[in-house]
Amino acid sequence: MSLECLTSLTEPAGIADPYPLYDELRALSPVAGYRDWPPGTVPGVDEPVTAWALFRYDQVFEAAKDNATFSSRDPIQEASSAPSLMLVNTDPPSHTAERKLVSQAFSPRRIKRLGGWLDELIPRLLDEVGDGETDVMAFAAEVPTRAMVRLLGLPDGDHVRFRHWANAFMLSSSMTPEERIASNQEMVGAFAARLAEHSARDGDVEEAGDLISALLRAGVDGQRLTSEEIVRFCVTLVVAGSETTTYLVGNLLHALATEPAVTARLRADRSLLNTFVEETMRLTGPPQRLFRIATRDAEIAGSVIREGDWVALFFGAANRDPEVFDDPGRLDLDRPNIRAQLSLGHGLHFCLGAALARLEVIAILDAVLDRYGTIAPGDSPARKQDASLLTHGFTRLPLVLSR
C-alpha cells in the first residue's frame, strides 16, 4: 500500500490532490522508495532521486531545522544544465555569509517601498478583470511577476517571461527536455545581461533604488557578492518567488469564494487578514516538499536513514497532521497554533521572501474585498496544477466577482 501511495504522489491525480495520500502515508512515515525530481533538474535528461519520505509534522520539523544531519546541497542540480539556486541549496558556512549579504540589499525597508505602488497597481489590474465570471489565475500571476520586475529595477514587460521561466524551472509545466533547457538558458542569459548593464551605473545603494544595484554594492566584513551569485539570486527570486506567490494568491481567492463565513469575518475585521493568510498556507500552501541529503546515519521512528540517502520533507503533509492541528482539513481562523505551519520553511532556510509575499497578498486581499461584494465559485470547472508536487495550486480558477 505504501509504495502504491508513493507512486500515486507522482501521478497527475495525486499531484492535484495529494492530501488523501498524505493521510494514508503519515502513519507509516518515514517511507522508503519515493522517486521524483528536485527543482531545477530536467526530467528526461537528469535522473529522478529515490528518497525516504517524511509525512509527520514532528519528523519534518526536526529534519528541517537539523541542517547538520540533513543537507540542502543538491548534487543533482549542481550537475544539471539548470542553474543552481542561491541559499536554497547551500549549507553553512557559505549559506550564512550569502544570506547576510543578500539580506543587506533585500531589506525590509526596500520591500516596504513597494506598498504604495501595489496599492495603485492592483485596482488598475482589477479594472481589467471587471465583473462576472473570470479565470482569476491570470490576475494572480500579474502581481508577483510585476512586483519582481519593479523590485529588481528591470524594464516593464520583463514580467511576461518570468512566469514561463518559473514554470519551466519548477517543473509545473509539461515541456520537452529541450524546451526546459532553453528556458533555463534564456533566464540566466537575460539576468547576466541586465547585471552587466547595472554594473556600469554609478551611485550608492540608496541612490540606485533597485535591488540589482543594491546587490552589487552590498558588503559585509569586506565580502561582496560575485556576479554569478547575484545572477543566481535573481533566478531564485523569480523561480521561487513569482510562482509560489501566484499559486498562493489563487488559493487565497479560492478560500474567499468557498468559505463565505470566513470572508464575512474578514470584511468586518481586516486585522484578521494575516491570520487568514497563515491558515490558508497551512491548509493549501504552495510549497509541498523539498529534498535533503543525510550527511550521517540517522534514526527516525525506528528506520535507519544512511549517510548519503535522499530525504523528502513533505511540508504539505506536516501542515495537516492531526497530532498537531485539530480537524486539520478545516480552515479555522481561531486555531491557536496557526503560526506553527511550515509552508515557509523552518530554521536557517526560513523563506527570505516571506515579507514580500505577505505584502503582495495582503494588498490583493484588501483590494478584492474593497471592490467586490460577491466572491463565489464560477460555473466552469477549476483545474489544479498536476505536473509536479513541488507546488500546489490552480492553473485555472473561474470565480464570479461582482460589486
C-alpha positions as YAML, in Angstrom:
chain: A
units: angstrom
residues:
- id: 1
  name: MET
  ca: [0.00, 0.00, 0.00]
- id: 2
  name: SER
  ca: [2.80, 2.45, 0.89]
- id: 3
  name: LEU
  ca: [4.61, 2.01, -2.45]
- id: 4
  name: GLU
  ca: [1.31, 2.34, -4.30]
- id: 5
  name: CYS
  ca: [0.59, 5.61, -2.50]
- id: 6
  name: LEU
  ca: [4.11, 6.88, -3.15]
- id: 7
  name: THR
  ca: [3.71, 6.16, -6.84]
- id: 8
  name: SER
  ca: [0.36, 7.94, -6.84]
- id: 9
  name: LEU
  ca: [2.05, 11.07, -5.48]
- id: 10
  name: THR
  ca: [3.90, 11.44, -8.78]
- id: 11
  name: GLU
  ca: [0.81, 10.92, -10.97]
- id: 12
  name: PRO
  ca: [-1.41, 13.83, -12.10]
- id: 13
  name: ALA
  ca: [-4.37, 12.98, -9.85]
- id: 14
  name: GLY
  ca: [-2.14, 12.63, -6.80]
- id: 15
  name: ILE
  ca: [-0.28, 15.85, -7.56]
- id: 16
  name: ALA
  ca: [-3.54, 17.77, -7.95]
- id: 17
  name: ASP
  ca: [-4.94, 16.40, -4.66]
- id: 18
  name: PRO
  ca: [-2.23, 14.81, -2.50]
- id: 19
  name: TYR
  ca: [-3.95, 15.18, 0.86]
- id: 20
  name: PRO
  ca: [-5.80, 11.82, 0.98]
- id: 21
  name: LEU
  ca: [-2.50, 10.13, 0.09]
- id: 22
  name: TYR
  ca: [-0.71, 12.02, 2.85]
- id: 23
  name: ASP
  ca: [-3.30, 10.72, 5.31]
- id: 24
  name: GLU
  ca: [-2.56, 7.15, 4.23]
- id: 25
  name: LEU
  ca: [1.20, 7.60, 4.43]
- id: 26
  name: ARG
  ca: [1.55, 9.64, 7.61]
- id: 27
  name: ALA
  ca: [1.14, 6.66, 9.95]
- id: 28
  name: LEU
  ca: [3.84, 4.76, 8.01]
- id: 29
  name: SER
  ca: [6.36, 7.62, 7.94]
- id: 30
  name: PRO
  ca: [9.20, 7.53, 7.12]
- id: 31
  name: VAL
  ca: [8.53, 5.63, 3.92]
- id: 32
  name: ALA
  ca: [11.31, 4.46, 1.61]
- id: 33
  name: GLY
  ca: [11.17, 4.46, -2.18]
- id: 34
  name: TYR
  ca: [9.76, 7.87, -3.17]
- id: 35
  name: ARG
  ca: [11.06, 8.77, -6.65]
- id: 36
  name: ASP
  ca: [10.84, 12.29, -8.06]
- id: 37
  name: TRP
  ca: [12.86, 15.23, -9.40]
- id: 38
  name: PRO
  ca: [14.29, 18.15, -7.39]
- id: 39
  name: PRO
  ca: [13.57, 21.67, -8.66]
- id: 40
  name: GLY
  ca: [15.93, 22.86, -11.35]
- id: 41
  name: THR
  ca: [16.56, 19.43, -12.84]
- id: 42
  name: VAL
  ca: [15.48, 18.37, -16.30]
- id: 43
  name: PRO
  ca: [13.30, 15.25, -16.46]
- id: 44
  name: GLY
  ca: [14.35, 13.20, -19.45]
- id: 45
  name: VAL
  ca: [17.96, 14.29, -19.01]
- id: 46
  name: ASP
  ca: [18.53, 14.11, -15.25]
- id: 47
  name: GLU
  ca: [17.55, 11.02, -13.28]
- id: 48
  name: PRO
  ca: [14.95, 11.23, -10.50]
- id: 49
  name: VAL
  ca: [16.17, 10.67, -6.96]
- id: 50
  name: THR
  ca: [14.98, 7.84, -4.72]
- id: 51
  name: ALA
  ca: [14.29, 9.10, -1.22]
- id: 52
  name: TRP
  ca: [12.90, 8.43, 2.20]
- id: 53
  name: ALA
  ca: [9.66, 10.41, 2.53]
- id: 54
  name: LEU
  ca: [8.68, 12.15, 5.78]
- id: 55
  name: PHE
  ca: [4.99, 12.96, 6.32]
- id: 56
  name: ARG
  ca: [4.60, 13.56, 10.07]
- id: 57
  name: TYR
  ca: [4.91, 17.06, 11.49]
- id: 58
  name: ASP
  ca: [7.47, 16.17, 14.16]
- id: 59
  name: GLN
  ca: [9.70, 14.42, 11.62]
- id: 60
  name: VAL
  ca: [9.55, 17.20, 9.02]
- id: 61
  name: PHE
  ca: [10.08, 19.88, 11.67]
- id: 62
  name: GLU
  ca: [13.14, 18.21, 13.16]
- id: 63
  name: ALA
  ca: [14.71, 17.41, 9.78]
- id: 64
  name: ALA
  ca: [14.13, 20.96, 8.52]
- id: 65
  name: LYS
  ca: [15.96, 22.52, 11.47]
- id: 66
  name: ASP
  ca: [18.79, 19.94, 11.60]
- id: 67
  name: ASN
  ca: [20.88, 21.15, 8.66]
- id: 68
  name: ALA
  ca: [23.94, 19.40, 10.08]
- id: 69
  name: THR
  ca: [22.31, 15.99, 9.52]
- id: 70
  name: PHE
  ca: [20.10, 16.82, 6.53]
- id: 71
  name: SER
  ca: [22.00, 18.91, 3.99]
- id: 72
  name: SER
  ca: [20.34, 21.23, 1.49]
- id: 73
  name: ARG
  ca: [23.10, 20.78, -1.06]
- id: 74
  name: ASP
  ca: [21.79, 19.15, -4.23]
- id: 75
  name: PRO
  ca: [24.48, 17.45, -6.32]
- id: 76
  name: ILE
  ca: [21.91, 16.51, -8.97]
- id: 77
  name: GLN
  ca: [21.02, 20.15, -9.53]
- id: 78
  name: GLU
  ca: [24.65, 21.21, -9.35]
- id: 79
  name: ALA
  ca: [25.48, 18.75, -12.14]
- id: 80
  name: SER
  ca: [22.36, 19.64, -14.15]
- id: 81
  name: SER
  ca: [22.26, 22.12, -17.01]
- id: 82
  name: ALA
  ca: [19.79, 24.12, -14.90]
- id: 83
  name: PRO
  ca: [21.19, 26.93, -12.73]
- id: 84
  name: SER
  ca: [21.80, 26.26, -9.04]
- id: 85
  name: LEU
  ca: [19.67, 28.25, -6.65]
- id: 86
  name: MET
  ca: [21.07, 30.79, -4.19]
- id: 87
  name: LEU
  ca: [20.59, 30.00, -0.47]
- id: 88
  name: VAL
  ca: [18.02, 27.23, -1.11]
- id: 89
  name: ASN
  ca: [20.68, 24.64, -1.96]
- id: 90
  name: THR
  ca: [23.52, 25.75, 0.31]
- id: 91
  name: ASP
  ca: [24.61, 24.95, 3.88]
- id: 92
  name: PRO
  ca: [26.62, 26.92, 6.43]
- id: 93
  name: PRO
  ca: [29.11, 28.49, 6.37]
- id: 94
  name: SER
  ca: [28.53, 29.63, 2.76]
- id: 95
  name: HIS
  ca: [24.77, 29.94, 3.38]
- id: 96
  name: THR
  ca: [25.37, 32.19, 6.39]
- id: 97
  name: ALA
  ca: [27.70, 34.55, 4.51]
- id: 98
  name: GLU
  ca: [25.45, 34.69, 1.43]
- id: 99
  name: ARG
  ca: [22.30, 35.35, 3.48]
- id: 100
  name: LYS
  ca: [23.95, 38.25, 5.34]
- id: 101
  name: LEU
  ca: [24.99, 39.87, 2.07]
- id: 102
  name: VAL
  ca: [21.65, 39.31, 0.35]
- id: 103
  name: SER
  ca: [19.68, 40.49, 3.41]
- id: 104
  name: GLN
  ca: [21.57, 43.79, 3.36]
- id: 105
  name: ALA
  ca: [20.17, 44.56, -0.09]
- id: 106
  name: PHE
  ca: [16.88, 42.62, 0.13]
- id: 107
  name: SER
  ca: [15.92, 44.61, 3.20]
- id: 108
  name: PRO
  ca: [12.52, 45.16, 4.88]
- id: 109
  name: ARG
  ca: [12.72, 48.86, 4.01]
- id: 110
  name: ARG
  ca: [13.28, 48.10, 0.32]
- id: 111
  name: ILE
  ca: [10.35, 45.67, 0.31]
- id: 112
  name: LYS
  ca: [8.09, 48.10, 2.18]
- id: 113
  name: ARG
  ca: [8.66, 50.71, -0.55]
- id: 114
  name: LEU
  ca: [6.54, 48.56, -2.87]
- id: 115
  name: GLY
  ca: [3.45, 49.11, -0.71]
- id: 116
  name: GLY
  ca: [2.22, 52.35, -2.27]
- id: 117
  name: TRP
  ca: [2.98, 51.09, -5.77]
- id: 118
  name: LEU
  ca: [0.98, 47.90, -5.12]
- id: 119
  name: ASP
  ca: [-1.95, 49.95, -3.82]
- id: 120
  name: GLU
  ca: [-2.04, 51.76, -7.17]
- id: 121
  name: LEU
  ca: [-1.31, 48.74, -9.40]
- id: 122
  name: ILE
  ca: [-3.82, 46.23, -8.05]
- id: 123
  name: PRO
  ca: [-7.00, 48.34, -8.55]
- id: 124
  name: ARG
  ca: [-5.88, 49.00, -12.14]
- id: 125
  name: LEU
  ca: [-5.46, 45.27, -12.74]
- id: 126
  name: LEU
  ca: [-8.88, 44.61, -11.20]
- id: 127
  name: ASP
  ca: [-10.37, 47.17, -13.59]
- id: 128
  name: GLU
  ca: [-9.18, 44.84, -16.37]
- id: 129
  name: VAL
  ca: [-10.64, 41.81, -14.57]
- id: 130
  name: GLY
  ca: [-14.03, 43.54, -14.38]
- id: 131
  name: ASP
  ca: [-17.21, 41.90, -13.08]
- id: 132
  name: GLY
  ca: [-18.73, 38.49, -13.76]
- id: 133
  name: GLU
  ca: [-17.17, 35.06, -14.12]
- id: 134
  name: THR
  ca: [-13.47, 35.14, -14.88]
- id: 135
  name: ASP
  ca: [-10.39, 32.93, -14.52]
- id: 136
  name: VAL
  ca: [-8.52, 34.78, -11.76]
- id: 137
  name: MET
  ca: [-5.21, 32.98, -12.27]
- id: 138
  name: ALA
  ca: [-4.13, 35.41, -14.98]
- id: 139
  name: PHE
  ca: [-4.60, 38.23, -12.47]
- id: 140
  name: ALA
  ca: [-2.90, 36.17, -9.75]
- id: 141
  name: ALA
  ca: [0.24, 35.87, -11.87]
- id: 142
  name: GLU
  ca: [0.40, 39.56, -12.78]
- id: 143
  name: VAL
  ca: [1.01, 40.97, -9.32]
- id: 144
  name: PRO
  ca: [4.04, 38.93, -8.13]
- id: 145
  name: THR
  ca: [5.77, 39.00, -11.51]
- id: 146
  name: ARG
  ca: [5.28, 42.75, -11.92]
- id: 147
  name: ALA
  ca: [6.41, 43.30, -8.34]
- id: 148
  name: MET
  ca: [9.57, 41.30, -9.01]
- id: 149
  name: VAL
  ca: [10.35, 43.42, -12.10]
- id: 150
  name: ARG
  ca: [9.80, 46.58, -10.07]
- id: 151
  name: LEU
  ca: [11.97, 45.37, -7.20]
- id: 152
  name: LEU
  ca: [14.84, 44.33, -9.45]
- id: 153
  name: GLY
  ca: [14.73, 47.54, -11.49]
- id: 154
  name: LEU
  ca: [14.10, 45.76, -14.79]
- id: 155
  name: PRO
  ca: [12.21, 47.15, -17.80]
- id: 156
  name: ASP
  ca: [8.41, 46.92, -17.93]
- id: 157
  name: GLY
  ca: [7.46, 43.86, -19.91]
- id: 158
  name: ASP
  ca: [10.08, 41.54, -18.43]
- id: 159
  name: HIS
  ca: [7.35, 40.10, -16.20]
- id: 160
  name: VAL
  ca: [5.80, 38.36, -19.23]
- id: 161
  name: ARG
  ca: [8.78, 36.00, -19.36]
- id: 162
  name: PHE
  ca: [9.05, 35.48, -15.62]
- id: 163
  name: ARG
  ca: [6.15, 33.06, -15.27]
- id: 164
  name: HIS
  ca: [7.33, 30.90, -18.17]
- id: 165
  name: TRP
  ca: [10.82, 30.73, -16.69]
- id: 166
  name: ALA
  ca: [9.45, 29.79, -13.27]
- id: 167
  name: ASN
  ca: [7.13, 27.11, -14.65]
- id: 168
  name: ALA
  ca: [10.00, 25.54, -16.58]
- id: 169
  name: PHE
  ca: [12.40, 25.54, -13.64]
- id: 170
  name: MET
  ca: [9.85, 24.36, -11.04]
- id: 171
  name: LEU
  ca: [8.60, 21.57, -13.36]
- id: 172
  name: SER
  ca: [4.99, 22.77, -13.13]
- id: 173
  name: SER
  ca: [4.53, 22.90, -16.90]
- id: 174
  name: SER
  ca: [4.82, 19.98, -19.28]
- id: 175
  name: MET
  ca: [7.79, 20.61, -21.58]
- id: 176
  name: THR
  ca: [10.28, 18.64, -23.57]
- id: 177
  name: PRO
  ca: [13.78, 18.48, -22.07]
- id: 178
  name: GLU
  ca: [15.00, 20.72, -24.89]
- id: 179
  name: GLU
  ca: [12.34, 23.36, -24.15]
- id: 180
  name: ARG
  ca: [13.15, 23.30, -20.44]
- id: 181
  name: ILE
  ca: [16.90, 23.65, -21.03]
- id: 182
  name: ALA
  ca: [16.33, 26.51, -23.48]
- id: 183
  name: SER
  ca: [14.12, 28.34, -20.97]
- id: 184
  name: ASN
  ca: [16.72, 27.99, -18.20]
- id: 185
  name: GLN
  ca: [19.46, 29.25, -20.52]
- id: 186
  name: GLU
  ca: [17.34, 32.21, -21.61]
- id: 187
  name: MET
  ca: [16.63, 33.14, -17.98]
- id: 188
  name: VAL
  ca: [20.27, 33.05, -16.90]
- id: 189
  name: GLY
  ca: [21.38, 34.92, -20.03]
- id: 190
  name: ALA
  ca: [18.78, 37.64, -19.50]
- id: 191
  name: PHE
  ca: [19.84, 38.26, -15.91]
- id: 192
  name: ALA
  ca: [23.51, 38.21, -16.80]
- id: 193
  name: ALA
  ca: [22.84, 40.88, -19.43]
- id: 194
  name: ARG
  ca: [20.82, 43.02, -17.01]
- id: 195
  name: LEU
  ca: [23.55, 42.70, -14.41]
- id: 196
  name: ALA
  ca: [26.16, 43.89, -16.89]
- id: 197
  name: GLU
  ca: [24.03, 46.97, -17.59]
- id: 198
  name: HIS
  ca: [23.64, 47.71, -13.89]
- id: 199
  name: SER
  ca: [27.35, 47.22, -13.21]
- id: 200
  name: ALA
  ca: [28.14, 50.26, -15.35]
- id: 201
  name: ARG
  ca: [25.99, 52.58, -13.25]
- id: 202
  name: ASP
  ca: [27.29, 54.83, -10.50]
- id: 203
  name: GLY
  ca: [25.70, 55.75, -7.18]
- id: 204
  name: ASP
  ca: [25.34, 54.15, -3.80]
- id: 205
  name: VAL
  ca: [22.72, 51.64, -2.71]
- id: 206
  name: GLU
  ca: [20.15, 54.18, -1.63]
- id: 207
  name: GLU
  ca: [20.55, 56.30, -4.76]
- id: 208
  name: ALA
  ca: [20.27, 53.28, -7.02]
- id: 209
  name: GLY
  ca: [16.96, 52.19, -5.55]
- id: 210
  name: ASP
  ca: [16.71, 48.87, -7.37]
- id: 211
  name: LEU
  ca: [17.67, 45.53, -5.90]
- id: 212
  name: ILE
  ca: [20.25, 44.51, -8.52]
- id: 213
  name: SER
  ca: [22.26, 47.69, -7.92]
- id: 214
  name: ALA
  ca: [21.95, 47.15, -4.16]
- id: 215
  name: LEU
  ca: [23.20, 43.57, -4.50]
- id: 216
  name: LEU
  ca: [26.20, 44.83, -6.46]
- id: 217
  name: ARG
  ca: [27.11, 47.20, -3.64]
- id: 218
  name: ALA
  ca: [26.28, 45.01, -0.63]
- id: 219
  name: GLY
  ca: [29.26, 44.29, 1.57]
- id: 220
  name: VAL
  ca: [29.81, 42.58, 4.93]
- id: 221
  name: ASP
  ca: [33.25, 42.35, 6.55]
- id: 222
  name: GLY
  ca: [34.94, 43.09, 3.24]
- id: 223
  name: GLN
  ca: [32.99, 40.41, 1.36]
- id: 224
  name: ARG
  ca: [30.86, 41.12, -1.70]
- id: 225
  name: LEU
  ca: [28.63, 39.01, -3.88]
- id: 226
  name: THR
  ca: [30.13, 37.83, -7.15]
- id: 227
  name: SER
  ca: [28.34, 38.43, -10.43]
- id: 228
  name: GLU
  ca: [27.50, 34.73, -10.59]
- id: 229
  name: GLU
  ca: [25.97, 34.83, -7.11]
- id: 230
  name: ILE
  ca: [23.85, 37.86, -7.98]
- id: 231
  name: VAL
  ca: [22.53, 36.15, -11.11]
- id: 232
  name: ARG
  ca: [21.75, 33.05, -9.05]
- id: 233
  name: PHE
  ca: [19.85, 35.15, -6.51]
- id: 234
  name: CYS
  ca: [17.82, 36.85, -9.25]
- id: 235
  name: VAL
  ca: [16.99, 33.41, -10.64]
- id: 236
  name: THR
  ca: [15.99, 32.25, -7.16]
- id: 237
  name: LEU
  ca: [13.67, 35.24, -6.69]
- id: 238
  name: VAL
  ca: [11.94, 34.58, -9.98]
- id: 239
  name: VAL
  ca: [11.51, 30.81, -9.77]
- id: 240
  name: ALA
  ca: [10.79, 30.59, -6.04]
- id: 241
  name: GLY
  ca: [9.02, 33.91, -5.54]
- id: 242
  name: SER
  ca: [6.81, 34.55, -8.53]
- id: 243
  name: GLU
  ca: [5.43, 31.03, -8.93]
- id: 244
  name: THR
  ca: [4.74, 30.22, -5.28]
- id: 245
  name: THR
  ca: [3.13, 33.62, -4.69]
- id: 246
  name: THR
  ca: [0.97, 33.22, -7.80]
- id: 247
  name: TYR
  ca: [-0.33, 29.89, -6.51]
- id: 248
  name: LEU
  ca: [-0.81, 31.36, -3.03]
- id: 249
  name: VAL
  ca: [-2.93, 34.20, -4.45]
- id: 250
  name: GLY
  ca: [-5.09, 31.66, -6.28]
- id: 251
  name: ASN
  ca: [-5.51, 29.53, -3.15]
- id: 252
  name: LEU
  ca: [-6.46, 32.60, -1.09]
- id: 253
  name: LEU
  ca: [-9.05, 33.75, -3.64]
- id: 254
  name: HIS
  ca: [-10.46, 30.22, -3.79]
- id: 255
  name: ALA
  ca: [-10.81, 30.25, 0.01]
- id: 256
  name: LEU
  ca: [-12.64, 33.61, -0.13]
- id: 257
  name: ALA
  ca: [-15.05, 32.14, -2.67]
- id: 258
  name: THR
  ca: [-15.69, 28.84, -0.89]
- id: 259
  name: GLU
  ca: [-15.66, 29.97, 2.77]
- id: 260
  name: PRO
  ca: [-18.40, 32.65, 2.96]
- id: 261
  name: ALA
  ca: [-18.45, 32.74, 6.78]
- id: 262
  name: VAL
  ca: [-14.70, 33.35, 6.86]
- id: 263
  name: THR
  ca: [-14.98, 36.01, 4.16]
- id: 264
  name: ALA
  ca: [-17.69, 37.79, 6.16]
- id: 265
  name: ARG
  ca: [-15.41, 37.92, 9.20]
- id: 266
  name: LEU
  ca: [-12.58, 39.32, 7.06]
- id: 267
  name: ARG
  ca: [-14.85, 42.04, 5.69]
- id: 268
  name: ALA
  ca: [-15.81, 43.00, 9.24]
- id: 269
  name: ASP
  ca: [-12.28, 42.87, 10.63]
- id: 270
  name: ARG
  ca: [-9.34, 43.34, 8.25]
- id: 271
  name: SER
  ca: [-6.90, 42.72, 11.10]
- id: 272
  name: LEU
  ca: [-7.70, 39.01, 10.56]
- id: 273
  name: LEU
  ca: [-6.14, 39.02, 7.08]
- id: 274
  name: ASN
  ca: [-2.71, 37.95, 8.31]
- id: 275
  name: THR
  ca: [-4.28, 35.09, 10.24]
- id: 276
  name: PHE
  ca: [-6.25, 34.11, 7.12]
- id: 277
  name: VAL
  ca: [-3.05, 34.01, 5.06]
- id: 278
  name: GLU
  ca: [-1.28, 31.83, 7.65]
- id: 279
  name: GLU
  ca: [-4.18, 29.39, 7.90]
- id: 280
  name: THR
  ca: [-4.57, 29.14, 4.12]
- id: 281
  name: MET
  ca: [-0.83, 28.46, 3.81]
- id: 282
  name: ARG
  ca: [-1.26, 25.68, 6.35]
- id: 283
  name: LEU
  ca: [-4.25, 24.22, 4.56]
- id: 284
  name: THR
  ca: [-3.18, 24.58, 0.92]
- id: 285
  name: GLY
  ca: [0.29, 26.12, 0.96]
- id: 286
  name: PRO
  ca: [2.01, 26.02, -2.44]
- id: 287
  name: PRO
  ca: [5.33, 24.54, -1.21]
- id: 288
  name: GLN
  ca: [4.63, 20.82, -0.75]
- id: 289
  name: ARG
  ca: [8.01, 19.14, -0.46]
- id: 290
  name: LEU
  ca: [11.76, 19.68, -0.67]
- id: 291
  name: PHE
  ca: [14.68, 17.27, -0.71]
- id: 292
  name: ARG
  ca: [17.58, 16.92, 1.70]
- id: 293
  name: ILE
  ca: [20.56, 14.52, 1.84]
- id: 294
  name: ALA
  ca: [21.66, 12.77, 5.03]
- id: 295
  name: THR
  ca: [25.23, 13.67, 5.97]
- id: 296
  name: ARG
  ca: [25.39, 10.88, 8.57]
- id: 297
  name: ASP
  ca: [23.31, 7.93, 9.71]
- id: 298
  name: ALA
  ca: [20.09, 8.94, 11.47]
- id: 299
  name: GLU
  ca: [17.24, 7.00, 13.02]
- id: 300
  name: ILE
  ca: [13.67, 8.23, 12.55]
- id: 301
  name: ALA
  ca: [10.78, 6.27, 14.09]
- id: 302
  name: GLY
  ca: [12.81, 3.06, 14.04]
- id: 303
  name: SER
  ca: [14.02, 3.42, 10.45]
- id: 304
  name: VAL
  ca: [17.73, 3.95, 9.83]
- id: 305
  name: ILE
  ca: [18.48, 6.57, 7.19]
- id: 306
  name: ARG
  ca: [22.04, 6.08, 6.00]
- id: 307
  name: GLU
  ca: [24.61, 8.71, 5.16]
- id: 308
  name: GLY
  ca: [24.08, 9.75, 1.54]
- id: 309
  name: ASP
  ca: [20.37, 8.83, 1.46]
- id: 310
  name: TRP
  ca: [17.95, 11.33, -0.01]
- id: 311
  name: VAL
  ca: [15.09, 12.52, 2.22]
- id: 312
  name: ALA
  ca: [11.89, 14.23, 1.03]
- id: 313
  name: LEU
  ca: [10.30, 16.63, 3.52]
- id: 314
  name: PHE
  ca: [6.57, 16.88, 2.86]
- id: 315
  name: PHE
  ca: [5.56, 20.22, 4.35]
- id: 316
  name: GLY
  ca: [2.06, 19.87, 2.91]
- id: 317
  name: ALA
  ca: [1.54, 16.64, 4.85]
- id: 318
  name: ALA
  ca: [3.03, 18.05, 8.06]
- id: 319
  name: ASN
  ca: [0.64, 21.00, 7.90]
- id: 320
  name: ARG
  ca: [-2.32, 18.63, 8.10]
- id: 321
  name: ASP
  ca: [-1.00, 16.31, 10.78]
- id: 322
  name: PRO
  ca: [-3.95, 15.68, 13.17]
- id: 323
  name: GLU
  ca: [-1.49, 15.14, 16.03]
- id: 324
  name: VAL
  ca: [-0.66, 18.85, 15.79]
- id: 325
  name: PHE
  ca: [-3.69, 20.53, 14.19]
- id: 326
  name: ASP
  ca: [-7.23, 19.65, 15.31]
- id: 327
  name: ASP
  ca: [-9.63, 18.98, 12.43]
- id: 328
  name: PRO
  ca: [-6.75, 19.73, 10.02]
- id: 329
  name: GLY
  ca: [-8.86, 19.87, 6.85]
- id: 330
  name: ARG
  ca: [-10.89, 22.83, 8.11]
- id: 331
  name: LEU
  ca: [-9.99, 26.49, 7.60]
- id: 332
  name: ASP
  ca: [-10.16, 27.88, 11.14]
- id: 333
  name: LEU
  ca: [-9.22, 31.50, 11.89]
- id: 334
  name: ASP
  ca: [-9.33, 30.75, 15.63]
- id: 335
  name: ARG
  ca: [-6.83, 27.92, 15.51]
- id: 336
  name: PRO
  ca: [-4.43, 28.56, 18.43]
- id: 337
  name: ASN
  ca: [-1.29, 27.27, 16.68]
- id: 338
  name: ILE
  ca: [-1.80, 28.69, 13.18]
- id: 339
  name: ARG
  ca: [1.76, 30.02, 13.07]
- id: 340
  name: ALA
  ca: [3.15, 26.53, 13.51]
- id: 341
  name: GLN
  ca: [2.52, 25.90, 9.80]
- id: 342
  name: LEU
  ca: [5.66, 25.01, 7.83]
- id: 343
  name: SER
  ca: [4.91, 26.28, 4.31]
- id: 344
  name: LEU
  ca: [7.58, 28.98, 4.64]
- id: 345
  name: GLY
  ca: [10.17, 26.51, 5.89]
- id: 346
  name: HIS
  ca: [11.86, 26.40, 9.27]
- id: 347
  name: GLY
  ca: [15.23, 27.21, 10.73]
- id: 348
  name: LEU
  ca: [18.02, 28.77, 8.70]
- id: 349
  name: HIS
  ca: [16.12, 28.10, 5.45]
- id: 350
  name: PHE
  ca: [13.01, 30.04, 6.51]
- id: 351
  name: CYS
  ca: [11.78, 31.80, 3.37]
- id: 352
  name: LEU
  ca: [13.73, 35.03, 2.80]
- id: 353
  name: GLY
  ca: [10.89, 36.35, 0.62]
- id: 354
  name: ALA
  ca: [8.14, 35.81, 3.22]
- id: 355
  name: ALA
  ca: [7.74, 39.55, 3.92]
- id: 356
  name: LEU
  ca: [7.44, 40.35, 0.21]
- id: 357
  name: ALA
  ca: [4.86, 37.60, -0.35]
- id: 358
  name: ARG
  ca: [2.79, 38.78, 2.62]
- id: 359
  name: LEU
  ca: [2.92, 42.40, 1.44]
- id: 360
  name: GLU
  ca: [1.66, 41.36, -2.01]
- id: 361
  name: VAL
  ca: [-1.15, 39.05, -0.89]
- id: 362
  name: ILE
  ca: [-2.47, 41.38, 1.84]
- id: 363
  name: ALA
  ca: [-2.63, 44.21, -0.72]
- id: 364
  name: ILE
  ca: [-4.51, 41.90, -3.11]
- id: 365
  name: LEU
  ca: [-6.97, 40.70, -0.46]
- id: 366
  name: ASP
  ca: [-7.69, 44.24, 0.69]
- id: 367
  name: ALA
  ca: [-8.34, 45.41, -2.88]
- id: 368
  name: VAL
  ca: [-10.54, 42.41, -3.77]
- id: 369
  name: LEU
  ca: [-12.65, 42.79, -0.60]
- id: 370
  name: ASP
  ca: [-12.95, 46.54, -1.19]
- id: 371
  name: ARG
  ca: [-14.13, 46.11, -4.75]
- id: 372
  name: TYR
  ca: [-16.34, 43.01, -4.76]
- id: 373
  name: GLY
  ca: [-19.41, 42.34, -2.64]
- id: 374
  name: THR
  ca: [-19.76, 38.90, -4.19]
- id: 375
  name: ILE
  ca: [-16.90, 36.41, -4.50]
- id: 376
  name: ALA
  ca: [-18.16, 32.96, -5.45]
- id: 377
  name: PRO
  ca: [-17.11, 29.85, -7.40]
- id: 378
  name: GLY
  ca: [-17.76, 30.02, -11.12]
- id: 379
  name: ASP
  ca: [-19.79, 27.56, -13.17]
- id: 380
  name: SER
  ca: [-16.78, 26.46, -15.21]
- id: 381
  name: PRO
  ca: [-14.53, 23.82, -13.61]
- id: 382
  name: ALA
  ca: [-11.34, 24.80, -11.83]
- id: 383
  name: ARG
  ca: [-8.11, 22.94, -12.61]
- id: 384
  name: LYS
  ca: [-5.17, 22.21, -10.30]
- id: 385
  name: GLN
  ca: [-1.53, 22.11, -11.31]
- id: 386
  name: ASP
  ca: [-0.77, 18.40, -11.87]
- id: 387
  name: ALA
  ca: [2.76, 18.31, -13.32]
- id: 388
  name: SER
  ca: [4.89, 18.40, -10.15]
- id: 389
  name: LEU
  ca: [4.35, 18.11, -6.40]
- id: 390
  name: LEU
  ca: [6.86, 20.89, -5.78]
- id: 391
  name: THR
  ca: [3.97, 23.35, -5.69]
- id: 392
  name: HIS
  ca: [0.23, 23.12, -5.10]
- id: 393
  name: GLY
  ca: [-2.33, 25.44, -6.65]
- id: 394
  name: PHE
  ca: [-4.65, 26.24, -9.51]
- id: 395
  name: THR
  ca: [-3.80, 26.70, -13.15]
- id: 396
  name: ARG
  ca: [-7.42, 27.64, -13.83]
- id: 397
  name: LEU
  ca: [-9.77, 29.15, -11.24]
- id: 398
  name: PRO
  ca: [-13.06, 30.60, -12.53]
- id: 399
  name: LEU
  ca: [-14.73, 32.83, -9.93]
- id: 400
  name: VAL
  ca: [-17.77, 35.07, -10.05]
- id: 401
  name: LEU
  ca: [-16.78, 38.57, -8.95]
- id: 402
  name: SER
  ca: [-19.35, 41.34, -8.71]
- id: 403
  name: ARG
  ca: [-19.68, 44.63, -6.86]
...
